[in-house]
Amino acid sequence: SGLGSRGRKANGVAERLTGRIVSAMEAEGVRRLLVVSAAPVGPEPADDPLVDRLMRRAIGAVLAELYADLARMEAALARSATDWTSVRPPKLTDGARTGVYRKVVGGTPRSGRSISRADVAHAMLALIDDPAAVKQGVGVAY
């Protein structure tokens, strides 16, 4: 799922629509769900340089409503019976798929500032059958 707001106002769209997807999945016995979230929803790398921490906090302040919606979406997934994975990219670009990026199960790549939408899709497909990623957030970045 790549559901989310198109602007700064989240209006609960990710949480609300993902909840509907989860309900439908549970009614039909479907277990696997991968969603796109955002890097700031995950843990901050302990060894991130100060400039990256400051940049993340500034962006987080501007996009606080969007990140709060995504955090509520992830909390709803954690309460569900689905085998979910939340992929958490930083800034998305329109670059080509490279297949070369870093991923951290349960964390966020150090100094991860961007990744192409194509590589996020590639990462999601690669995580479908990864048992280590089930019920986990996965940070992806260059």
N, C-alpha and C positions, 0 to 999 in steps of 0.2 A: 504494500500500500504506500502510496506517495501522497496521501491526503494532507492538506494543510491550507493555510490562509494564503491569499495572493498579496496581501498587504500587511501593514503593521497591526491591524486590528484582527485578532484571532477569532473572537466571538465563539470560542470553544469548539471550533469546527473539527479539529483533529480528535479531541476527546470524544465528542458526540458521535462523529461518523465511525470512528474506530470501534466505539461501543456497539454500534449497530452491526458492524462486520463481525465482531466477536460473538454477538448473540446469534447471528445467522450461522456462523461456523459451528457453535456449540449445538444448535438445533439440528444440524446436518451431520455432526460427528467429524467435522474437519478439524485437524489439529494444528497444522503449520501456518504461521503468519509471520511475515517479515514486514517491518514498517520503516519509513524514513523519519528520523527525529532530527536532532541537531547536537553538535558537539557540546555546547554549553549546558545541555541537560545532564551530561555525564560528569564524572569526576574530573577535576582539574589535575593535570599531571603535576606531581610534587616537585619535579625538577624543571618545570617550565621556566624559561628566562622571564625576568621581570617585565620586559616589554610585551611579551605574549600574554602574561597575566593581566596587565593593565588594559591591553587592547580587548581581551575577552570580556573584562568587566564593563568597559565603555560600550561595546556592542550589546552586551547583555542588558544594560540599562535602557538602551534605545529600543531593543526588541523584547523587553521583559514580558509583555503580554503573550507574544508568540511562544516564548520558551516556557512560560507557565502552562499554557495549553498543552504543549508537547510533554511536559512533566506529568500533567494529569492523565494524558493518554497512556504514558508508560506505566503509571500507577494502576490504571485500569487493566492494562495487559498483565501486570504482575498478579492481580487478583483473579485473573481468568484461568480457565483450564487449558488454554491454548499453549502450544509450544512456540512461543514468540521469540523473535529477535528484533531488537531495535538498532538500526544502523544510524550512527551519529556522525554525520559529516560536518566539517566547518563550512566556510564560504564555498558555495557551489559556482562552478564556471561552466561555460559551454564548450570546453575543450574536448578533444577526441578521447576515445578509450585507449588507455595505454596498458592497462592490466598491471601496472607497476605502482603500488601505493603501500602504505603501512596500515596495519590493522591491529587493534588492541582489544581483545575480548575483556569486557568488564572495565575498560578504561578509555583513555584518550591518547592518541599519539603526541609525543612531545613536539612542540612548535608546529603543530599541524594547522596550517592557515587556509588551505584550499584543497579542492579536489573537483574533478569534472563530474557532471551529472552522469556521463557515460561510465566513468569508473565506479561511481556509487552503484549504478545498476549492475555492473560486473561483479562488484563485491557482494551485493545481495544475492545474485544467482549462485555465487561460489559458497555462500553461507547456508544455502537451503539444506544441504545434507551434512552440515558440520555439527556434530552433537555437542561440542564445546560451546557453541553459540546459542544453544537453546536456553530460553529464559534469561538472556543476557543482553546488555547493551554492548555494541561493538563500535568503537571509534575507528574511523577511516580517514586518512589524509595523505597527502604527498609528503 
